[in-house]
Amino acid sequence: MKDVLPTLKSPAQKPMLAAARYAAEVFKVTTVQARPWNNDLDLLSPSMNAITQRECAALSPAELKVSNALLEEYGATLPPIVHAFALGQKGKTSEAGDLFVRYADLLSGPVMNICPNEHPTVSYERLNAMQLALKCLMRFEPKRDVTRVRKQVEKAKACAVTNTAVG
């Protein structure tokens, strides 16, 4: 991770710099696994994996302090899933819930009418991100109606299972 952060200098890379810093500074991630097709998800995955492993649970006081500082520094520049998680950790659960729903809506766009013809890895990455958004939404706002998001996740799951397109 220490070799990656200095390379993220352009304004277009600011969301990935924010995601990488969040992973490194809040979750103490030290490595990034770059894949052959190298996309921005490589830098977002460490934060998503840490949030998933914790099941969206509360950060420690020290982690929360760093999370709040990065939220203050980057705000909406943080990738949506990380931004929503940071807002929820800060106690802004309604804002976090709204952002988790918008994130699920955004991700479900390609699958709601017809399953896209895409590499199965892409389908499963979308599904995992949507499942994480749903899990965090239910943790931060347990009384919110999540019926629509559940349907979106089920549709994405059906697409992922039946998708056999290869690269």
N, C-alpha and C positions, 0 to 999 in steps of 0.2 A: 504494500500500500504506500509506503514511503517513497517508492520510485514512481508511483502513478500520480500522486497529488501534484507535484510540480509541473507535470505535462499538461494539466488542464487549465490553460491560460485564456483561451478565447471566450468572449461573452456567450457564445453558443454552448459552450461546455459548462457554464455555471451551474445548471441543475445537476449535472453529473459530479461536479466538484463538491456541491453541497451534499449529495448522496454519499460520496466517498468519505467526506469528512465526518458525516453523521455516523457512518459505520465505524470509522477509525476512532473517533473521539468518544462516542457514546457507548458503543458495543465492543470497543477495543479489538476490532478486526485488524489483522496485520497483513493479510494476503488477499489477493483478488485472483480468481481463476479466469483467465482469458480463454475464450473459445475460438476455434478457427474462424468463425464468421464475425467475431468481435463486434458486438453492438453495445449500445449504452446499458443494456440490461446487465452486462458484466459488472458494472460499477454500482448498479442499484441492487443487485442480488444479495450482497452481504447484509445490507440493512433489512431487506425483505426476509432473508433467512433468519436473522436474529429476532425479528418481530414474530415470525412464525414459531420459532423454537420457544419463545416466551409466551406464546398464545396471547399476545397483545397485553400482557400483564404489566403492572406498574413497574416503573424504573426505580432504582435505588435513589436516595437523595442526591448522591454525587452524580449519577447518570442524569437525573432530572435537571440538575443545575446546568450541565453541559448541553443537554437537549434544549432547554429554554434559551440558552445563549445562541445556539445555532438557529433556532426558530426566529429569534430576534434579528440575527444577522441576515438570514436568507429568506425568511417568510415564505411567500408563495413560490419562490424560486426552487424550494425543495420539491423533489418529485412528489406528486399527489399522495401516494401511499405513505411516504415518510412525513410529509407535511401534516396529513390527517392524524397519524400516530402521535406526532409531537404536540399537536393541538389537544388531542385527547389526554395526553400525559399532563399537560398544563392545566387540565380541568375544563377546557373549552369543549365539552363533549358534544354539544349540539352542532357547533361548527365542524368538529371532527366528523360527526355522523353525516352531515350534509356532504362533506368532501368524499367520504367513503362511498356514498350513494352515487355522486357524480362520477367518481372513478369507475365504479362498476358499470354505470351507464356508458361511459366512454369505451370501456373494454368490450362491452357486449354488443356494441354497434355492428361489427362485422358478422356476428353469428345469429342475430335475432331473426332475420328473414330466411337466410340460406347459409349453410355451413361453407366457409371459405375453403378454397382449394389451396392449402398451404402445408408446409412441412409440419408433421405432427409435433415437433418440438415447440413450434410457435403456438399451436393450439393448447398444449399443456402449460406453457408459460402463462398464457392468457388465463386459463382455468385456475392455476395456482394463485395468480394475483387476485382474481375475483373471489376465490375462496378466502384468501387472507382479508380482503376488504370486508366480506360478510362477517367473518369471525370477529374482527376488530369492531365493526359496527355493533354487533350484538354485545360485545364486552363493554363498550363505552356508552351505549344507549340501549340497555336491555329491554326497555318498554316500547321501543320504536317498532313499527310494522315493517318487517323485512321481506314480506311476501314477494314483491317485485324483484328484489335482488336475488332471492332464492330461485325464482324462475329463470333469471338471467344465468345464474350459475349452473342450473340443471341443463339449460340449452347449450351452454358452453361445454359442459361435460359430455353431452350427447355428440356434439360436433367433434370433440377431441377423440372420443372412442371410435368414431366411424371414419375419421380422417386418415387416408392412406397415401395422400400425395407425398411425393419425395422430390426434394430440392431442385 
